[in-house]
Amino acid sequence: MTKRASYISAILLTSGLISPAALAQTAPTAETVKSDEDGGPEEPTIDEPAQDQADEDVDISAPGGFSGEIIVRGRYIPNPIRATPEVVAVLGQEEIARTAEGDIAGSLSRVTGLSVVGGRFVFVRGLGERYSLALLNGNPLPSPEPLRRVVPLDLFPTSVIASTVVQKSYSANYPGEFGGGLINLTTKSNVDESFLEISTSISGNTETTNKTGYAYDGSDYDWFGFDSGLRDIPTQLQSAIDRNILIANDGVNFSSEDLQVLGQSLVNAKTSLIQRNHDIPANFSGEITGGHSIDTGGAFIGIFATAGLSNSWRTRGGLQQQTQGIVQIDGQDGLLPDRDFRYLTTQNRMVANGMIGLNAEIGEHKIRFTNLYIRDTVKEASISAGIDAISVDPNQPINTGRTSWFERQLFSSQLVGEFEFDRLSIDFRGSYSNSQREAPYERTYSYFLEAQTPGGQPLNRFVNDLTSPGQSARIRFSNLIDDVYGAGADLGYELDTATPITVSGGYNYYKNDRSASRRDFRFVPANGLPFGVNLLRIDSLLGDAVIDAFDIELREVGAQNSVPRYTAQLEVQAGYVQTDVELAEGLRLNLGVRYEDADQIVTPFTLAGGAPTPATTLSNSYWLPAGTLTWNFADDMQFRVAASRTLARPQFRELAPQQFLDLETDRTFIGNPLLTDSELTNIEARYEYYIGRGERLTIAGFYKDIKNPIESVAFVQGGGAFFQGFSNAPSAQLTGVELEAVKYFPLYDLGGSFWEERRLMLAANYTFTDSKIKVGANDTAISPITFLPIAASNLFTDGDRLTGQSRHVANLQFGMEKEGDDLSQQTILVTYNSPRATARGPQDQPDLIEKPGLQVDFIMREGAVILGQQFEFKFEARNIFGESYTESQTLNDSVIINNGYDYGTTFSFSAALKF
């Protein structure tokens, strides 16, 4: 590999156009590397006397072998992490396989400075997912999540990912929305030889499998993750929705009879009746992966395809509390639960995925065409019981039920080309991606414990008259569609100079279109319900006969000024120039600047007759400089300093003044149309010591100054409704330290054939992050309730940590593995995240703090040959010590458990057959 190739490979790695595995294949073998007197690896180049001699396979160590002169110029850096001009962390196939996680989000939780929230969203260096950017093969992705523009990484099975690069220092060739870091997923595409692999797994959880949970009927195809059409919005109701008017008994557009017909048109028992299941089944999954390679002589063509299906269950039972305000308890301030519920929720999750990739290599040129499809469906049933002192009599128990069906779907088609012409490189990429989230038939209902009949007789039965506080039945329909278009081109040229200088530049286009709608309805009897009818269970109460007999209407919840729908668009055009130059022996500078021009608009739509809600428009342009200086002061050590300017834009949902109920947290979110961009200044210094192959020790310190960070703020409105909104804090500062160590210890000294090829592996990392929100006496912020300026101190406290930021994040991997071709690995994985704020507390209350805690896993992978076929077996034990989850508010001696449950311990076994 020439020095030029080494530099270009490093640049391609950080730009996502080459995987670490592919880069590693370019490393010279032991026969072609000549070491210096100190034993450090150096990069050789061979002066070739003749073409025919250069093409021969020769052993330079044998007598009579190649006698040409080997001229060493500079250093060769075999470690891909070290070779890049930026600060990166790399997860190759080996690291992904060792963690044995089913999706890439789980694997990333083992990377230094990364933590995963909710099992889906990656936080880099304590900054929320809004400050992270996820790309697929260097191309942008849409998100099927209503609350976020960042794609949830639990969507991506590890089987379709070849490698993942986490870049923590910004470079100008990447989009400017870069706060904590950038995550570039590279799909599998390279096929060296034809193969076929079939795998299956089974797993169970101590809190779920063979335990009591809840379920409801649904459609015949639910097990597959696809609805049979049962949950389609009825024609009559869809026609009424399309009129964009308030669906209510106004005597003009709709009569009572019309609304009754709408209620009768809905599928009832199959979507509302919750049934107890005493034996929740085990989880299963299956997958088939194959590849075929064709060598045409002038070109090498590879075809890669994979398809998988999984069906899993999760039951969570715990406590959910809410307080309305601070009270006096034993002479001091404290908190008491005004809402106090025990709940049991069962989710059945079905994931179907498929990918097909075509890869062509023609000399030095490569073209890759990738198509990815993922469908992730959750079917949920939940029952809770408790008291609600805010809107109902505090002495009367309430029983609530909820059924839901969430479909998340992602499709991405991408074309990437890489062309090498001597000193000139030309790369292009284009992509179209579509994501959807559909949630039809979100049903909720509540029953009130009635102590006696209207005549005074003892009753003690739960009743639902559909009108009284604590007695209701509602249904919601929501839909979200995201389309993302991306295109870009990059040029790189190596100047003919004594020292390597590569100049590059490029153009990038990004467009994200979103359409989101939500309609919320409630069943209301026109003239009330007589005693006896209110004792019916929910499917009978909402049956056609009862609707007809007692004039039960389907009325829309809200008013004409409600926002049932919004559209949004973000269009970014960007260009950059960048140079990678060796200033002196071992001193390398990567310097560039990016210009971004962005137009973002969110347009809310009210119902006909309502006051129009103005659109939110953000049009900004930025110059974003970035530079990283690397000093390779020893053969096995280097020091980096990086600085950059970046930004973070508000997400669509945060700007849309539309209410959205998040069933995961049981909170209603509402956007703030007056949010502004956040601007970041990033500084980092990092020392790297490469002990041996695959071994390293790194120490880093980083600082970030954030102007106008967007924070999540909780508040309580009239009637005690708990909301979560968003507002820009004046500023924030973040400082931190990262430590990482990876070391192998050979065991052959122990003697015996068992130990001679085995070694111990120790990988540990720790990140300390301290963040502080800065609030001055004269600072203002936009209220998430009134959307008017107020004193920032009413929402934020000077010195508070940023939401989502853990002060301590630590990972440990300790295990034994066999070197060589025979697979044998036994690994213990430990992950710890210290408490972090999920939202600012409402109305002077303490912040909501979640405690992810300590998780310990054990993974064992073994290879075997049975009847001449290669097998891989895997055993996993997750959360061995049964760590639980808690989100709470604490004031003096009082504690409110906003959400608390047990994860349980998961055991799984899988087998893969390789042809």
N, C-alpha and C positions, 0 to 999 in steps of 0.2 A: 504493500500500500504506500503510495507516495504521500509526501506531506500535504500536497494539495488535496488528495483524496481524504486524508484524515480530517482536514479542516472542513471540507464540504460535508463529509459524513456527520460530523458533529452538528453542523448547522441543520442538516436534514432531520436529525434526531429531534432537535428542539422545535422544529417546525412541523413535526408530525408526519413527514413524508417518508420516514424510514423507521422501522422498529428496532429496538435494542438487539433483538435476536439477529436481524439482518445485518446490523452494524458489527456485531460480534463475529459474523462469518467472514468479515473482511480482514480480521486480524491475521498476521503472519503466523505460520506454524513454527514449532521449535527448530526445525531444520533451516529456517530462513532468517532467524534472528541471531545477531551477534551481540553479546553483552559487553559493556565496558568493564573497566577494571573493578569498579565498585559493584558490579553485578546488576546494575539498573538496566531495564529494558530500553532499547533504542530502536528507532525506525530505520531499517535499511533500505537503500535503493541500489539496484544492480545496474552497472553500466553494461549494456547488452552488446557483445561484439557482433552477433549475427542473429537473425530472426530464428533460424532453425535451431541454433543452440539454446536460445532462450526458451523455446517451446519444449525442450526435453525435460523429462522427469529425472533429476539427478540427486544424489545424496552428497551434499557438500562435506559431510563428516567422514566419508569413506575415502581411502587412498585411491588416487586416480580420479576423484570426483571433480566437480567444477572448480577450476583454478582461477576464475575471474576475480577481480578485486571488488570487495564489498565496501562501498563508501557510505558512512553513516552521516546523516545530516539531521540534526535536531533530535528530539525525543519522540518516541511512539508511546501513546497513552492507551493501554488496552482496555481500561475500564470506561464504559460508555458514560457513566456519571461524571467521571473526571474529564472526559474528552469534550463535553459540551461547553460552549462559551458562557452558559448561564448556570444558576443554581437549580438543580433538578433532583428529583427522586424518581427512580425507575422501578416499576413492577413488571418483570418479565414473566414468561410462562412458568418458570420454575418457582418464583416467589408466589405467584397466584395459586399454583397447584399445592404448595406447601400449606397455605392457609385453609385450603379446601372449602372456601366460601362458595355459596351457590351463585351469588351475584357480585359484581365488581365493587359495589358500595362496601360490602363486608371486607373485601381484600384491602381496600384503601384505608380502612380504619387502623391498619397496622403500620402505616407510613408515618414517619416523623412529622409531628405537628398537625396531623389530620385527625378529625373525629367525625363520626357519623351520627346525625341527629334523626331520631325516628326511624332508624334503619334505612333511610333513603337519601338524605341530603348531606353532602360532605362540607364540613367547616374546615378551612385552612387557617392555621395559626389563630384559632379562636374567633375568627370573623365568620359571620353568618353566610349562608349559601348565596346571598345577594352579592357577596364579594368574591365568589368563585365563578369560574367560567368552564363549562364542559364542552369539548369538541369531540367529534367522531371523525377520525382520519383527517384532522385539521379543518373540518367543516362544521358549521353551526348546527344546532339541534333545537327543535321546539320542545315545549314542555306540556304534558297533558294535565298539569296541576293548576287549578284555578288560582291558587294563592301565590304561585311562583312562576317566573320565566325560566328558571334554571331547571333542566331536566333531572328528575329523580334517578339516581344511579342504580337503584335496586331493580330497575327495568332491564338491565343488561346482564344476562347470564355470563358467567366467566368462560363458558364454552365457546363464545363467539369472539372473545377478546384475546389478541396475541400479546399485547403489552399495554402498559399505561405509563405515561410520563406526566409527572406533576412538576410543573415549573413554578418556582417560588420567586424568582427575580424576573422583572418584566423586560421584554425585548420588543422592539418596534415592529417586528413582523407579525405580532399577534394583536387581536382586538384590544382596544383601550380599556374595556371594562375588565379590569384586573385589579383586585384588591389583595386578597390573601394569596391567591395563586390560580393557576390554570391547569386543568386536567384534560389531557388529550388521550382518548381511547383509540387504539389501533386495532382494527379487526383482523382476523386471520385471513391470509390470502396466499402466502407463499406455499407451494406444494412441491417439495423436492422429489417425492415419489408417491405413487398411488397408495391410498390407504383407506380403511373403513373401520370405524369404531362404533360399537353399540354399548350403551350403558343404561343402568337402571338403579334406583335407590329406593329405600324405604326408611322412614323415620317416625319418631314419636316424641311427645313432650309430656313431662310429668304433670303439668297443669291442664293438659288438653286430652291426650290420647286415652281412650277408655274411661274418660271422666264425663260428668254431666255437662252438657252445653245446650245451646238452642239452635234451632233451624226452622226454616219455613219451606213450603213446597216449591214454588217457582215453576220454571218450564222444564221440559224434558231434556234439554241440552245444557242445563246449567253446569253439570259436572265438567263440561268441555270448555266453559268460559264464554259460551255464545248463547244468547237468548234466542228462543225459537220464534219470536214475534209476539210472545205473550205480553211483554212490557211496552209494546209500541203505544204511543199516545193514541187513544181512540179518535176516529175521524171527526166526531162531533166536537170533541174538546179541542182538537187541533185547529179546526175551522174557527172556533171562538178565539183561540190564542192568536191566530193569524190576523184577526181584526184589530189587534193592538189596542183594545179597550179594556177597562176594568170589568171583570166578569163578576157581576153582582146583580141583585134584584133591584134594578133601578126603574122598572116599569116602562122602559123605553127600548133598551137593547136586549134585555133578558127578563123573562117572567119567572115566577117561582117554578112553573112546570118545566121551563127550559133548563133551569139549574138542577132540577131533580133528574132529568134525563141525562145530563152530563155526569152526575154522580153514579147513575146506574150503568153508564157506559164503561166504567172502570172495572178492571179485573179485581175481584174482591179477595176471596178466601186464599187463593194461591199466592197472593202477595202480602197478606196482612196477618194471617193466623200463625202465631209462633208456637212451635211444639218443642217439648223437652226431649232431648236425645241423651240417654244415659250412657251411651258408648260411642263417643266421637271417634271416627276411624283414624287410622294411621295415615301418614303422608306418603305419597309416591311420586316418582318422576321417571321419565324415560327420555332417551336422546339417541340420535343417530347422526354421526359425522363422517364425512368422506371427502376424499380429494383425489384428483387424477391429473397427471402431468403429461404433456405432449411436447416432444422435442422435434420440431420440423426441420432442424438443421440451421435455418436462419433465424429462428425464434423459439423461445421456450414459453409454453402456454400452460397455466395452471388453473384448475377449477376446484373451488372449495365450496362445500355446502353442508349445512347443519339444520336439524329440526328437533325441537324438544317440546315436551308437554309435562306439566307438573300440576298436582292437586294437593293442597296442604290445608291444614286446619289450625286455628289458634283461638283458644279461649282465655279471656282475661276477666278475672273477677276481683273487684276491689272497691275503693271508696272514692267518691267525688263530693267535695264540699265547696261552698262559696260563702263569703261573708260580705255584708253590705257596708260595713264601716267599723271604725274603732270604738270600743266600749270600755268602760271601767270594770276591771276584774280585780278584786281584793286590793283596791286602792291604787292600781296602776293600769296603764293602757294595755288593752288586749284585744283579741279577736275571738268571736264566737261564730259557729256555722249557722247561717240563716237558711242555707240549702244543704241537706245532708242525705246522701243517697248511697246505698250499696247497689252494685250493679254486676251483671254477668253478661259478657258479650262474646259471641262466637263468630269468627270469620272463616269462611271457606274461600281460599284464594286459588285461582286457576290461571296458569301462565302458559301461553303457547308462543313459541318463537321459531323463526326460520331465517336463514341467511344464505345467500348464494353470492359468490365472488369469483370474478374472472381476472386473471393476472397474466399480462403478456410482457416478456422481456425480449427486446430486439437489440442485441449488442449492449450499449450503455443506456438504452432507453427503456423506460418502464411505463406501462399503462395499467391502471387498476380500476375495475368497475365493480362496485359493491351495492348490494340491495339487502336491506335488513327490515324484518317485520317482527314486532313484538306486541302481543296482546296480553294484558294483565287485568283480570277481573276479580272483584271481591264481592262476595255475597255475605251479608251480615244480618244477624238477628241479636237483639239485645233487650233485656228486661232489667229495670232498676226499681228499687223501692226505698222510700224514705219520706222526709218531710220537706216542705217548702214554706218557710215562714215569711218569705218576701211577698208572694202573690196569693198564698193560700193560708188557711188556719194552721198555725204551727203545731197544733195538737192532733191534726188529722193526717194519717199516713196516705201516701200517694203511690200508685203502681203505674209505671210507664212501660210502653213497649215500642220497639223501633225495628223496622226491616228496611233493608237498602240493597241496592245493586249498583256497583260502580264498574264501568268499563273504561280502561285506559288502553290506548292503542297508539303505536308509533310505527311509521313507515319512513324509511330514508333510502334514497337512491343517490349514489355518488360516483363521479368520474374524476380520477386523479391521474395526471401524467407527469413524468419526470424525464427530461431529455438532457443528455450530456453531449456537448460539442467541444471537445478539447478543453479550453479554458472557460467556455461559456456554458452555463446551465440555465434551462428554461423549465419552469414548473407551472402547471395550471391545475385548477380544481373547479368543479361545479357540482352543486347539489340541490336537491329538492327534498324536503322532509315535511311530513304531515303528522300531527298528533291530534287525538281526540279524547275527550272525556265525556261520557254520557252517564247520567245518573237518573234513570226513570224510576218512578214509583218509590221515592223515599217516603216511607210511611212512619208516622209517629202517632201515638195515642196515649191517653192517661186516664186512670180510674181513681176515684176518691173513696176512701173507706167510710161508709155511712154506718153510724152506730145504731140507728133505729129507723123504723119506717115512719112515713108521715103521720101515722096514727099513734106513734109512741111505742110501738112494739120493738123489742131488741132485734137487731138485724146483723150488724157486723159483717157486711158484704161490700165488696167494691162495686161502685156504680159509676156510670158515665152518661150524663144527660146532654153532652156535647156543647154545653153553653156555660156552665158554672165554672168558677176558678178551679183548676186542677182536673177538669174533665173536658176532654177534647179529642178530636181526630183530624189529622192533617196529612196532606200528601203534596210532594214537591216533584218538579221535573226540571232538570238542568242539563245544559249541553255546552260544550266548549270545543272549538275547532281552531287549531293553530296551523298556519302554513309558513314555512321558512324557506327562503330562496338565498342561496349563497354562491358566489363566484369570486375567483381571484386568480392572479397571475404573478409570478415572481421571476426576476432575472438576477442571475449572479455571474460575476466575471472576476477571474483571478488575474490581477495585473502581473505583467512580466517584470518583476522587481526582485532584488536580492533577498528581501524578506517577504514572506507570504502576506499578501493583502487581497482580500476578497471584498468587492463592492457589490451590494445587492439592493434591489428596490422592487416595489410591487404595488399592486392595486387590489382592493378588496371591496366587495359589495355584499350587503346584508339587508334582507327585508323580511320582517316578521308581521304577518297579518293574523289578527285574532277576532273571532266572533264568539260571544258568550251570552247565554240567556238563562233565565231562571224564573219559574212561575210557582207560586206557593198558594195552596188552597186549603180551605177548612170546611168540614161538614157541619152545617148548622140547621137545626129544625126551625121552620118558620114560626111555629107556635109552641115550642117546647115539647118535651117528652113526658108522658105520664109515668108514674111509678110502676115498676115492673119491666117496662121496656128498657130502662136504663141499667137493668141487671144483665142484659144480654151480652154475650162475648162479642168481640169486635167484628168478626165476620158476619154474625147474625145481625148485629146492630146496623151494619152498613149494607145489608142485603137488599135486593131490589124491592122485596115486599114491604120491608120496614120503611125504606125511603119513600115509597109510594104512599103508604098508609099515614105517615106522620110528616109528610112534606119536608123531608130533609134535603137541603139545598147544598150544592157545591159552590162556595163563595171564595173569591180570591182574597187572600190576605194582603193588605196594603191599601194604597190610595192612588189617585190619579198621578200624584207626584212621585210615586215609586219608580225605581229604575229596574225594569225587568230584563233589560238587554243593553249591552254595550259592544262597540267595536273598537279595535285598537290597531295601530300600526307603528312600527319602528323601522325607519329606513336609515341606513348608515353607509356612507361612501368614505373610503379611506385610502390613503397612499402613504408609503414610507420609503425612506432611504436608510441604508445601514452599511457599516463597514466593519470587517473583522480583520485586524491587523496585528502582526507581531512587532511590537515597538522595539524590543531588544530580545536577546536570548532569554527565553522563558517568560517574557512579559507580553501578555496578550490583551488587546482592548477590543471589545465589541460595543460599538457606539452607533446610535441611530435616533431618528425622530419620526414620529407618526403624526399625520394630520387626519382628524376625523370630523366629518360634518354629519350631524344627526338631526332628524326630524321625528319627533314622537308625538302622537296624538291619540287621545282616548275620548271617544264620543259616547256619552250615555244617552239612552233613549227612554223618555217617559211615555206613559200611556196617553192615548189621544185625549185631549182636553186638559192635560196636566201642564203645569208651568215648565217650559223647556229648561233643561239643565245644560249649561254651557260646556263645550268641549274643553279639555285640557290639552294645551299645545306646548311642547318644549322643543325649541330649535336652538341648538348650540353647536359650536365648533371648538375644537381643542387642538393645540400643539402638545404632543406628549413625548418628551425626550426620555431616553433610557440609555444607560451605559453600565457595562460590567468590565472591571479590570481584574485580570487573573495573573498572579505571579507564581510561576512554577519554579520556586527557589531551590528545590531539591528533587532528586529523581522520584521520590515517593511522597512529596508534600507540595501543597500549593495553597495560596491565600487569595481570596476573592473579595472585592468591594463592589457593590452595586447600588445604583441610585436611579430613580425614575419618578415620573408623574403619571398617574392613572386616574380613572373615574369609575363611578358606579351610578347607573341610572335607576330611577324608580321603576318598579315592575308594573305591568299593566293593572294587575288586580289592586295594587296599592294606590293607584290613581283613580280607579273607578268607584264612584259613590254608590255602589250596589252592595246590599247586605248579602253575606254568604255564611251559611252555617257549616262549620267544619266539624263533622261527626267524630273525628279522631280526638279532638279536645273538647267537644260539645260547647264550642264558643262561636259566637257570631262575629265575623270580621266585616269591616267596612273601610273602603278606601278614602284617601284624602287627595282631592284633585289639585291641591296647592303644593305638593311635594316638589322638591328641586333635586338636581343632580348632586351627588357627593363627589368631592375631589380629594385625591390622596397623593401624598408625598411619601415615597418609600425609600428607605436606606437600609443596607444590609452589609455585614462583614462575615466572612466564613473561612475557617481553617479546615483543611482536608488532609488527612494522613492515610495513604493507601498502603496497608501493611503487607498484603499479598493478594493473590488472585481472589476476587470476591470479598476481600476483607478491607475494612476502612474504619477510621475514627474521624468524626467531624464535629466541630463546635461552631455555632453561628450565633450572632446577635442581630436583632432587627428592630427597626423603629418605623412607625407609621403615624403620620399626622393626617387626620380626616376632617375635612371641612363639610359641614352639613350632613353628618351621618344620619341615615334613616333608622329610627328606632320603633319597635312595637310598643304600643301604649294601651293598657287596659283601662276601661272606664265603665261606670254603671249609669244607665239612664232610668227615666221614669218607669215605675213598675218593677224595678230591681233587675232589669235585663242586663246581662253581662256582655260587654262588647270588647273587641280588640281592634284598635285602629293604628294609624301610623303618623309620625311627625318627624321633621328634621330637627335634631339637636344642634346647638350652635357649632360645636366642634368636639373632637375626641383625639386622644393620643394613645398609642399602643406600643409597648416595648416588650421584648421577649428574648429568650435564650433557647437554643436547640442543641441537644447533644445526641449523637448517634454512634453506635459501635457495632461492628459485625466481625466476628472472629470464629475460626474453625480450629479444633484441637484434635489432631490425629490420635487414634487409639491403638495403632499397631504395636506400640511398646508393651501393651498388656499381654501379648503373646496369644497364640492360638489362631486358628483359621477364622474364627468368628469375628475377631477384632481387626484383622489385618487390612480390611478395606473400609472400615467404619471410622467415623469421626463425629465429634460433638460440634454442634452449631449453637452459637450464642449471638443473638441479635437483640439489642436494646436501644430504645430511644426515649427521650424525655424532652418535653417542651414546657417552659414556663412563660406565661403571657400575662402581662398586666395592662389593663386598659382603663382609661379614665375619661368620662364625659366632662367637658369644660362648660360651665354655665356661669356667666357674669351677671352682675346685678341689673344691667340694662338690656340683656339679651331677650329676644322674643322668639316665639315659636308659634306654629299654626295649630290651633286646637283641632283634634280629630273629631270633635263633636259639632262645633259651630263653624269650623273652617275660617275662623277669625284669628287675628294675632292676639296672643296673650303673653304674659311673662313666662319665659322659658322655665323659670324655677317652679311653675305650677305643674309642669310635666316631668322635669328632670332635676336630679340632685347633683350638684357639683361633686365630682369624684366617683360617681357610680360607674360600675363596669358596663361595657356594651352588652346588649342582650345576646345570648348564645355563646358567650365567651367563657371557657373554662380556664381557670388559672393554671391548672396542672393537667397535662396529658402525657401518659406514659404507656409504653408497650414493651413487652418482653417475649421473645421467642427462644425457647431452650429445647434442644432435641438432639437426637442421634440419627445419622443417615449413612447409607452405604454409598461409597463412591463407585463410579463405573456405570455400566449399563443396567445392572440389576437394581430394581427399585426397592428400597426399604427405608422408610422414614417414620420416626416417632417424634412428635413435636408437642410441647406444651406452650400455649399462647395465653398471655396475660395482658389485659387492656384495662386502663384506669382513666376516667375523666372526672375531674373534680366538679363540684356543683356549679351551675351556671344559670343566669336569669333567662327565663323564657319571655317575660313581658314586664314592663314597668307596672308597679302596683297602682290600682285605681284610687283616686281621691285620698292621697296621703297614706294609703296603705303600703305595707312592705311589698317589695318586688316578689313576683312568682319565681321560685327557685326550683330547678329540677336537679336530681341527684342520680346521674347514670351509674355511678359506683364502679365496682371492680368485677370484671368478668374473667373467668379462667376456663380455657378450652383445652381439650386434648384431641390430637389428630394422629391417626396411624394410617400409612399407605404402604401397601406391599404388592410387589409384582410376582407373578408365578406363571409357569408354563404348564398347561394341562392339556393332554392329548395333542401336543404339538401346537397349541394356540396360546397366544400371549394374553394374560388377564391382569387387571389391576383391581385390587380390593382396597376399600377405604372404610375406616371406622371413625366416627366423630362423637365426641361428648362436649356439648356446648353449655356454658354457664353451670359448671360442675357444682359450685357452692350455692346455687339458687339465689343469686343477687336479685333484689326486687327493684322496682322503679317507684320514685316518689317525686311529685311536684307539690310544693307547699309554700305557705307564707308563715313567717315566724315573727312574733312581736312579744318581747319579754318571755314569759313562760307559756304563752299560748301558741298553738300551731293549728293552721287550717290545711288539711290535705286536699289540695285542688284535684289531684289525681294520684292514685296509688294502686299498684297491683303487683303480682308476682309473675316474673318471666317464666319460671320453671326451668328445668334442665331438659335439653334435647339430645336424644341419641339417634344416630343414623348409621346405616350400612349401605354401601353401594358397591357395584361390581361393573367392570367395563371389559368387554371383549374386543381385542384389537386384531385386525386382519392385515 
